[in-house]
Amino acid sequence: MTSPVWHPFTQHGLYEPIPQITSAAGAWLTCADGSRLLDAISSWWVITHGHCEPRIAAAIAAQAVTLDQVIFAGYTHPQAEKLARSLVEMTPAGLDHVFFSDSGSTAVEVALKMALGYWHNRREPRRRILVMEHSYHGDTIGAMSVGARGVYNNAYAPLLFDVETVPFPTKGEEQASLDALDGLCRASDKPAAFIVEPLLLGAGGMLVYEARILAEMATICERHGVLFIADEVMTGWGRTGTLLACEQAEVRPDILCLAKGLTGGAVPLAATLASTAIFDSHLSTDRAAMFFHSSSFTANAVSCAAANANIEIWRGEDVPARVAALGHALERGLERLALHPRLANPRRIGAVAAIDVVGDGTGYLSDVAPRLRAHMLEQGVLLRPLGNTIYVMPPYCTTSQEVDGLFASIAEAVDALP
Ligand SMILES: *Cc1c(COP(=O)(O)O)cnc(C)c1O
């Protein structure tokens, strides 16, 4: 019997097998047939410490029998209050207000609505949004609008709003990118905001750029009074080596988006943090100026409890040291892999390593990615290349032996490519 389940980013017509995962612990998944898979991409970039982290699981269990869910418009609860305070403490200065939602895409939608609402309520309406080339901010309409256009959103192009794009700051061509941002900010029709993935563009191909460039971009926006939105949905919670990627550039965004690793990856939750200026632009005795956004599960209590448990781990343990150790193991593996004649452009930041398969027929829809994925699956590794880009982003509990095995499997899979 075929399953009624319609999977995300999956062409069911290709009949690729869909493994059933029945349990998980640490860096490993267990399949229905009893085989095990190393989760080399942290289950789509969400798992940070490891699967079923006992303290996070315990917090979820306890909260589930205390308070599960309550309307968050006009009501509050201790887990949300505690979490909001912690987030304000842990993130760059100036981000003093926390708006909860449920996914990275909604965190981005909220950020864009806050930015537009800010200018609207100040009676200086602005509508232009600046974005970085190759960026990805989610799959809802607004989030797609500010992300790169391609085959994955062609069908929806009529729904997407126009944005202006700053070239990706490729090594050696950074000045052109900075000049482009400056030029767009100078236009008489002032932009409302610039949204960017700090230091690492994820779905765009695991592209890395320098902290110095991020810092300069923030400075340009500040100089021209353009709101700076940091989408740390993927880069947050240690992935790039620090809690937030912005810290490495000492950037203080006006708006910050968090999701994925916010709960350690166990349950969905997102937060959009905003500056006092943005909050105050919505603060009034006039109901028409309030922030018009909600989703049913805003600040779900179980999710907030999981996030608070995650933060306890961050406070009690040296998570960045663990990421650094994993990063070293990834670096060694990457150096060996870089010698392979079919591989080029090795790059790494924190606990993320990537390399490109080169040669004919290696575009996004080529069969390089599914071939590698299938080969790795046979080797007991969950990997999901982005087009011709192979990347690994394992949970922080992954050992150096596991990393060595992972890279050996990748080398074999690349050898097996036609
Ligand atoms: C994954 C991602 C999103 C979207 O998050 P979802 O939870 O999948 O909606 C947004 N921005 C970035 C940078 C991401 O990597």
The ligand as an SDF file (V2000), in Angstrom:
LIG
                    3D

 15 15  0  0  0  0  0  0  0  0999 V2000
   15.4890   26.8330    7.6760 C   0  0  0  0  0  0  0  0  0  0  0  0
   15.5990   28.3200    7.5380 C   0  0  0  0  0  0  0  0  0  0  0  0
   14.4580   29.1250    7.5710 C   0  0  0  0  0  0  0  0  0  0  0  0
   13.0670   28.5600    7.6300 C   0  0  0  0  0  0  0  0  0  0  0  0
   12.8400   27.8710    8.8070 O   0  0  0  0  0  0  0  0  0  0  0  0
   11.6070   26.8280    8.9000 P   0  0  0  0  0  0  0  0  0  0  0  0
   11.5450   26.4830   10.3330 O   0  0  0  0  0  0  0  0  0  0  0  0
   11.9950   25.6810    8.0150 O   0  0  0  0  0  0  0  0  0  0  0  0
   10.4030   27.5400    8.3860 O   0  0  0  0  0  0  0  0  0  0  0  0
   14.6270   30.4920    7.5480 C   0  0  0  0  0  0  0  0  0  0  0  0
   15.8510   31.0420    7.4500 N   0  0  0  0  0  0  0  0  0  0  0  0
   16.9640   30.2970    7.4050 C   0  0  0  0  0  0  0  0  0  0  0  0
   18.2860   30.9620    7.3400 C   0  0  0  0  0  0  0  0  0  0  0  0
   16.8810   28.9060    7.4100 C   0  0  0  0  0  0  0  0  0  0  0  0
   17.9860   28.1660    7.3130 O   0  0  0  0  0  0  0  0  0  0  0  0
  1  2  1  0
  2  3  1  0
  2 14  2  0
  3  4  1  0
  3 10  2  0
  4  5  1  0
  5  6  1  0
  6  7  2  0
  6  8  1  0
  6  9  1  0
 10 11  1  0
 11 12  2  0
 12 13  1  0
 12 14  1  0
 14 15  1  0
M  END
$$$$
